[in-house]
């Protein structure tokens, strides 16, 4: 483990941006770099001029909600109505599915955002009912593409857009930028980047290249935004300025909770609120969804942890009546506890098992699951997160095949967390180090907040905190230096005067207008 100094930390962080440097908005590629963007734009302009009926179809996660909101607000700004629909997770399933086609048969043009690239059967029904289809999506391509007038997806092999890892809301933003130009609308497209930054962070896009540029600009816009929904968030969080971690850990879960617990349309309705009173009232509803989500999630987590077979390389757990909206979050929690890829399944109404999986460390969960694709009725996702369905009779075989698929890849289970930069002495932890690291913000996926290890630390004091006493706060001491630390959601017991090793990140804690340095502890071990 490398011994760190501030100079070495600076060098390691700078290396993350070796390929693209620190891009800004002037470096953004032109919308025409997307395959079919011009074609999609011209078709939408034609539909507007001919007063055709247009329906927008989104998705129930934050990216889909933001994508829907961006198109909805843009059409409002140019003075045109736009009907929109986000499928309900429980009634309709995901995205443009065959179940929702009967609801859109009266429309001439359907536009998808953050979904549609795998909607082969639904696209055939659109063709049958003379609904022209424009797909905008960022997910991996299936073997067979849907039938569509235009497909805007950066992962198409003949697409010239230079960045493959962008989210649905970024493509939606590029679409309104292209429409803005084609319609000579003179709308301030940059003002939408605040919303886009929320989606980039929530959808865990790597915070490099244009993603970093858009988030940096978007955060500034959010902090000066007059949108009632954003003002309500800032007031409720008691924040004059929002950062990437506020979005990841506060705003995104609240927006996501509507689709997880009830219906994502509540989140869109909140984001398009007309005034602060309406926004605050709708935010109350979302917060209530989020509170329900937390309680449901904790109950299922406790049950799932009891069912884990610790011998498995890939953990697969099935349960009765587990809430479909939270199994993905719970699988991530179980994966972190056991440090293994985890899939959680629950029985759906049709008797099949339906669920989500989250990977751990370097394991490509999508790849090893895809090798047992013939056992599944539905499957999609990416490297670290998947969604799937399978008949119950296939469960045992699926579990066995997953273990074999994992072992065939020869993953090194003892790999050190790549986010840990090295071993750091307490004497280097000061505001000067904090200021240096701030130059590399925002931290998130692909540009993780640096983690450090300090060994042989004395626990000088420890106390519980939180309503359920589920968190711990510490005073750590080493080499004549005391630092405060917190460890969230732990049932472990820690003892004063014991010596431990700690893995942590560093942040600034603001309390009563006083700023102090605090260690955000991830793990304590001997």
Secondary structure as GFF3:
##gff-version 3
##sequence-region A 1 526
A	DSSP	alpha_helix	6	15	.	.	.	ID=ss1
A	DSSP	three_ten_helix	25	27	.	.	.	ID=ss2
A	DSSP	three_ten_helix	31	33	.	.	.	ID=ss3
A	DSSP	alpha_helix	37	49	.	.	.	ID=ss4
A	DSSP	beta_strand	54	58	.	.	.	ID=ss5
A	DSSP	alpha_helix	62	77	.	.	.	ID=ss6
A	DSSP	beta_strand	83	86	.	.	.	ID=ss7
A	DSSP	alpha_helix	98	101	.	.	.	ID=ss8
A	DSSP	beta_strand	109	113	.	.	.	ID=ss9
A	DSSP	alpha_helix	120	128	.	.	.	ID=ss10
A	DSSP	beta_strand	132	136	.	.	.	ID=ss11
A	DSSP	beta_strand	150	152	.	.	.	ID=ss12
A	DSSP	alpha_helix	168	182	.	.	.	ID=ss13
A	DSSP	three_ten_helix	189	192	.	.	.	ID=ss14
A	DSSP	alpha_helix	193	202	.	.	.	ID=ss15
A	DSSP	alpha_helix	209	223	.	.	.	ID=ss16
A	DSSP	alpha_helix	228	236	.	.	.	ID=ss17
A	DSSP	alpha_helix	244	246	.	.	.	ID=ss18
A	DSSP	pi_helix	247	251	.	.	.	ID=ss19
A	DSSP	alpha_helix	252	261	.	.	.	ID=ss20
A	DSSP	alpha_helix	265	271	.	.	.	ID=ss21
A	DSSP	alpha_helix	276	307	.	.	.	ID=ss22
A	DSSP	beta_strand	315	319	.	.	.	ID=ss23
A	DSSP	alpha_helix	327	338	.	.	.	ID=ss24
A	DSSP	beta_strand	342	347	.	.	.	ID=ss25
A	DSSP	beta_strand	353	358	.	.	.	ID=ss26
A	DSSP	alpha_helix	365	370	.	.	.	ID=ss27
A	DSSP	three_ten_helix	373	375	.	.	.	ID=ss28
A	DSSP	beta_strand	378	382	.	.	.	ID=ss29
A	DSSP	beta_strand	385	390	.	.	.	ID=ss30
A	DSSP	three_ten_helix	392	394	.	.	.	ID=ss31
A	DSSP	alpha_helix	395	408	.	.	.	ID=ss32
A	DSSP	beta_strand	420	423	.	.	.	ID=ss33
A	DSSP	three_ten_helix	426	428	.	.	.	ID=ss34
A	DSSP	alpha_helix	431	438	.	.	.	ID=ss35
A	DSSP	beta_strand	451	465	.	.	.	ID=ss36
A	DSSP	beta_strand	471	478	.	.	.	ID=ss37
A	DSSP	beta_strand	481	487	.	.	.	ID=ss38
A	DSSP	beta_strand	499	511	.	.	.	ID=ss39
A	DSSP	beta_strand	514	525	.	.	.	ID=ss40
###
